[in-house]
Amino acid sequence: MTTEDRSESYLPLPLLLQRGARWFSDELVARLDAAGVTPVTPAHMTVLAHLNHDTSLSIAELARRAGVTRQTMHRAVTQLIDEGLLTSTPGPGFPRSTLIRLTDTGCRRRDVALGILRDLEQVLSSQLGPAAVAELRDTLRRAWPR
């Protein structure tokens, strides 16, 4: 590794990805707050983003889609149920299985948050160009296909 590789001009890719994720997260929280909507954490947004208005999923399926453990998903789901954004109903099969669904409040908060995230992608597009952002999305989707 050269001296230049250790400078600010060369940062390892995980750090650059973390910077981008932090920018999106910070902007999302600020814009939700400005819109008068109680902000959601990145972990909670991961849960909400994987649910649709008319979809019920098990915690195990949500965890698989988000790429986290069932325990991590269970913790986030429990918090969102306590906030009134999700409901839990008994699922078929295994006695302890439950199906998770968005409440009307959860749908509204999810839709506002996703709208803000789309706006933030437009901000990024204005800085990098639409083709670069489209390529970035495609590259990241192919790199981690979950």
LOMISE-412252 format. One line per field, with one value per residue (C-alpha): residue in one letter; x negated, y negated, z negated; chain; residue number from 1. Coordinates in steps of 0.25 Angstrom, whole numbers. Layout:
<pts>
tordren: c(a ...)
xx: c(X ...)
yy: c(Y ...)
zz: c(Z ...)
balo: c(A ...)
vexvo: c(NUM ...)
</pts>
This chain:
<pts>
tordren: c(m t t e d r s e s y l p l p l l l q r g a r w f s d e l v a r l d a a g v t p v t p a h m t v l a h l n h d t s l s i a e l a r r a g v t r q t m h r a v t q l i d e g l l t s t p g p g f p r s t l i r l t d t g c r r r d v a l g i l r d l e q v l s s q l g p a a v a e l r d t l r r a w p r)
xx: c(0 -6 -5 6 14 14 19 33 32 33 43 47 60 68 65 70 83 84 83 94 103 101 104 117 121 118 126 137 138 137 147 157 156 158 170 176 175 168 155 152 138 130 134 148 148 142 155 165 158 160 175 186 200 206 195 193 180 174 162 154 157 155 141 138 142 134 122 122 124 138 135 131 144 152 146 149 163 167 163 171 183 181 181 194 188 189 199 196 206 204 199 202 193 183 191 182 182 188 191 186 195 194 205 211 201 190 194 194 181 175 180 175 161 160 164 153 143 147 145 131 128 132 122 112 115 114 100 95 105 116 108 98 109 116 103 100 113 111 97 101 113 104 93 102 114 123)
yy: c(0 -14 -26 -31 -19 -22 -37 -43 -41 -26 -21 -6 -3 1 -13 -20 -11 -14 -29 -28 -20 -30 -42 -35 -32 -46 -52 -43 -46 -61 -61 -52 -62 -74 -67 -65 -50 -42 -38 -23 -17 -10 3 0 -5 8 15 5 6 21 20 16 10 24 33 41 48 57 51 62 57 43 46 54 43 32 41 41 51 55 50 36 36 40 29 18 24 24 9 6 13 5 -8 -3 -2 13 24 38 49 64 71 85 97 96 92 80 74 61 52 38 27 12 4 -8 -17 -8 -9 -24 -26 -16 -23 -36 -30 -24 -36 -44 -33 -34 -49 -47 -38 -50 -59 -48 -48 -63 -62 -49 -48 -39 -29 -28 -26 -15 -8 -9 -3 8 11 12 21 30 30 34 41 43)
zz: c(0 4 -4 5 2 -13 -10 -9 6 4 -6 -6 1 -12 -18 -5 -5 -20 -17 -7 -16 -27 -18 -13 -28 -33 -22 -24 -39 -36 -25 -33 -45 -36 -30 -44 -43 -54 -49 -47 -50 -38 -44 -45 -31 -26 -32 -26 -12 -11 -14 -4 -8 -5 -9 -22 -24 -35 -43 -37 -23 -27 -32 -20 -11 -19 -21 -36 -47 -52 -66 -60 -52 -64 -72 -61 -58 -73 -74 -62 -68 -80 -72 -65 -51 -50 -55 -58 -55 -57 -45 -39 -42 -53 -66 -69 -55 -53 -41 -41 -34 -33 -40 -33 -41 -37 -22 -23 -30 -20 -8 -13 -16 -3 4 -3 1 15 14 8 20 29 21 24 38 39 34 41 53 55 63 51 41 50 51 37 33 43 39 24 27 35 24 13 20 8)
balo: c(A A A A A A A A A A A A A A A A A A A A A A A A A A A A A A A A A A A A A A A A A A A A A A A A A A A A A A A A A A A A A A A A A A A A A A A A A A A A A A A A A A A A A A A A A A A A A A A A A A A A A A A A A A A A A A A A A A A A A A A A A A A A A A A A A A A A A A A A A A A A A A A A A A)
vexvo: c(1 2 3 4 5 6 7 8 9 10 11 12 13 14 15 16 17 18 19 20 21 22 23 24 25 26 27 28 29 30 31 32 33 34 35 36 37 38 39 40 41 42 43 44 45 46 47 48 49 50 51 52 53 54 55 56 57 58 59 60 61 62 63 64 65 66 67 68 69 70 71 72 73 74 75 76 77 78 79 80 81 82 83 84 85 86 87 88 89 90 91 92 93 94 95 96 97 98 99 100 101 102 103 104 105 106 107 108 109 110 111 112 113 114 115 116 117 118 119 120 121 122 123 124 125 126 127 128 129 130 131 132 133 134 135 136 137 138 139 140 141 142 143 144 145 146)
</pts>
